């Protein structure tokens, strides 16, 4: 996470200013969910549709914030926990690194 992104994510007020009140509040809630989760599997049933990405973003995950914005992150483990089939082992991912807040479908 860049220092600019970290500063933005640490303040609900900054998020609201940058993204608008509704989107900023939703992003703050998603970040709170990430901080509270013991492992990535805890996010499966929370709002935001946490999902693995494919293609150029394989190994990254996204949480919907408010269309079209998504919070993009990746596991922050020296060795990424994986299932036998090669997919991410959500139950053993306990640390993440936020990469960006974006609409990766455009631009």
C-alpha positions in Angstrom: 0.0 0.0 0.0 1.4 3.4 -0.9 1.6 6.0 1.9 -1.1 8.1 0.0 -3.4 5.1 -0.1 -2.7 4.2 3.5 -3.4 7.8 4.7 -6.7 7.7 2.7 -7.8 4.4 4.2 -7.1 5.4 7.8 -9.7 8.2 7.8 -13.4 7.9 7.1 -13.4 11.6 6.4 -10.7 11.3 3.8 -12.5 8.4 2.1 -15.8 10.4 2.0 -14.0 13.4 0.6 -12.2 11.4 -2.1 -15.1 9.0 -3.1 -18.3 10.7 -1.9 -20.2 10.0 1.3 -21.9 6.8 0.3 -18.9 5.2 -1.4 -16.5 6.4 1.3 -18.7 4.9 4.1 -19.0 1.6 2.3 -15.2 1.4 1.8 -14.6 2.2 5.5 -17.0 -0.7 6.4 -15.1 -3.1 4.0 -11.8 -2.0 5.6 -13.3 -2.6 9.0 -14.4 -6.1 7.9 -10.9 -6.9 6.7 -9.3 -5.7 10.0 -11.8 -7.7 12.0 -11.4 -11.0 10.0 -9.3 -13.7 11.5 -8.8 -15.2 8.0 -10.0 -14.5 4.5 -12.7 -17.1 4.8 -14.5 -14.9 7.3 -15.3 -12.5 4.4 -17.2 -15.1 2.3 -20.6 -14.2 3.8 -20.2 -10.5 4.4 -21.5 -7.7 2.1 -19.1 -6.8 -0.7 -18.7 -10.1 -2.6 -15.1 -10.9 -1.9 -13.8 -12.8 -4.9 -10.6 -14.0 -6.5 -9.5 -12.3 -9.7 -8.3 -13.9 -12.9 -6.1 -13.1 -15.9 -3.5 -10.3 -15.3 -4.8 -10.1 -11.7 -4.6 -13.7 -10.8 -3.5 -14.0 -7.1 -5.4 -10.8 -6.3 -8.8 -10.4 -4.8 -11.5 -7.8 -4.9 -14.3 -6.6 -2.7 -17.1 -4.6 -4.3 -17.5 -1.2 -2.6 -20.0 0.7 -4.7 -20.2 0.2 -8.5 -17.8 0.6 -10.1 -15.3 0.9 -7.3 -13.5 -2.1 -5.9 -10.9 -2.6 -3.2 -8.1 -4.7 -4.6 -5.8 -6.7 -2.3 -3.5 -9.8 -2.2 -2.4 -12.2 0.4 0.6 -10.9 2.4 2.3 -14.2 3.3 5.9 -15.2 2.4 4.4 -18.4 1.1 0.8 -18.0 -0.1 -1.5 -20.7 1.4 -3.0 -22.8 -1.4 -5.3 -25.7 -1.7 -4.3 -28.9 -3.5 -5.9 -27.6 -6.7 -3.7 -24.5 -6.6 -6.5 -22.1 -5.6 -6.1 -19.8 -2.6 -6.7 -21.4 0.8 -9.0 -18.7 2.2 -9.0 -20.4 5.7 -5.3 -20.0 6.0 -4.8 -16.5 4.6 -4.5 -14.3 7.7 -2.7 -11.2 6.3 -3.4 -9.1 3.2 -1.9 -6.1 1.4 -4.2 -3.5 0.0 -3.1 -2.6 -3.5 -5.7 -0.1 -4.8 -9.2 1.2 -4.9 -10.2 1.1 -8.6 -12.6 0.2 -11.3 -10.4 -2.4 -13.0 -12.9 -2.9 -15.9 -12.1 0.5 -17.3 -8.8 2.2 -17.9 
